[in-house]
């Protein structure tokens, strides 16, 4: 299954709720992912521009989009972004394909 990195920030209201009632949201994230046939690899709170980082295996792009859209639709998440991750064999295959393209592609001059 393809692997995805999901990064997001909580809305002000969600942060207020978490501070008022501290809770581990891992179970909620896991349930959302499993609802679309995925497996959660891990979930973390983070410093910086993102409050939340989740890595999950999902059946396909549409399933991951469904999770990201549903979570955003609640209003608890703002600025979510999803990155499809490549395993190393796939990345190496991409490198080989890039090498073949460079044999014919000419940049602007």
C-alpha positions in Angstrom: 0.0 0.0 0.0 1.2 3.5 -0.6 2.5 5.4 2.4 1.4 9.0 3.2 2.7 11.8 5.4 -0.1 14.0 6.7 0.8 17.3 8.4 -1.7 19.8 9.9 -2.3 22.4 12.5 -5.1 22.5 15.0 -7.6 25.3 14.9 -7.7 27.8 17.8 -10.9 26.1 19.1 -9.3 22.6 18.9 -6.2 23.8 20.8 -8.5 25.4 23.4 -10.3 22.1 23.8 -7.1 20.1 24.1 -5.7 22.5 26.7 -9.0 22.4 28.6 -9.2 18.6 28.4 -5.8 17.1 27.6 -6.2 14.0 25.5 -4.3 11.6 23.3 -5.9 11.9 19.8 -4.0 8.9 18.4 -7.1 6.7 18.7 -9.2 9.2 16.7 -6.6 9.4 14.0 -6.3 5.7 13.8 -10.0 5.2 13.5 -10.2 7.8 10.7 -7.5 6.0 8.8 -8.9 2.5 9.3 -12.4 3.8 8.2 -10.9 4.1 4.7 -8.9 0.8 4.8 -5.6 2.2 6.0 -3.1 1.4 8.7 -1.6 4.1 10.9 2.1 3.8 11.2 2.4 6.6 13.8 1.1 9.9 15.0 3.1 12.7 16.7 2.6 16.2 18.0 5.2 18.6 16.7 6.9 21.9 17.2 7.0 24.4 14.3 4.5 25.1 11.6 2.6 21.8 12.1 1.0 20.7 15.3 0.3 17.1 14.1 2.2 14.7 11.9 0.7 11.3 10.9 2.2 8.6 8.7 -0.2 6.0 7.3 -0.4 3.2 4.7 -3.5 3.7 2.6 -5.0 1.6 -0.2 -4.8 4.6 -2.7 -4.9 8.3 -3.1 -8.7 8.6 -2.9 -8.7 6.8 0.4 -6.1 9.2 1.8 -8.0 12.2 0.4 -11.1 11.0 2.1 -9.4 10.9 5.5 -7.8 14.3 5.0 -11.0 15.9 3.8 -13.1 14.4 6.5 -10.8 15.5 9.3 -10.6 19.0 7.8 -14.4 19.2 7.4 -14.7 19.0 11.2 -13.0 22.4 11.6 -10.5 21.0 14.1 -7.7 21.1 11.5 -6.4 24.0 9.4 -3.7 24.0 6.8 -3.5 20.2 6.4 -1.2 18.9 3.7 -0.6 15.3 2.4 2.6 14.0 0.9 2.7 10.6 -0.8 5.9 8.9 0.2 8.0 6.6 -2.0 9.8 3.5 -0.7 13.4 3.2 -1.8 12.9 0.6 -4.6 10.3 3.0 -6.1 12.6 6.0 -5.7 15.5 4.1 -7.4 13.1 3.2 -10.3 12.3 6.9 -10.5 16.0 7.7 -10.6 16.5 5.2 -13.5 13.6 6.8 -15.4 15.0 10.3 -14.8 18.3 9.1 -16.3 16.5 8.0 -19.4 14.7 11.3 -19.7 18.0 13.2 -19.4 19.3 11.4 -22.5 16.6 13.1 -24.6 15.5 16.3 -22.7 17.2 19.6 -23.5 16.7 22.5 -21.1 16.0 26.0 -22.4 19.0 27.8 -23.6 
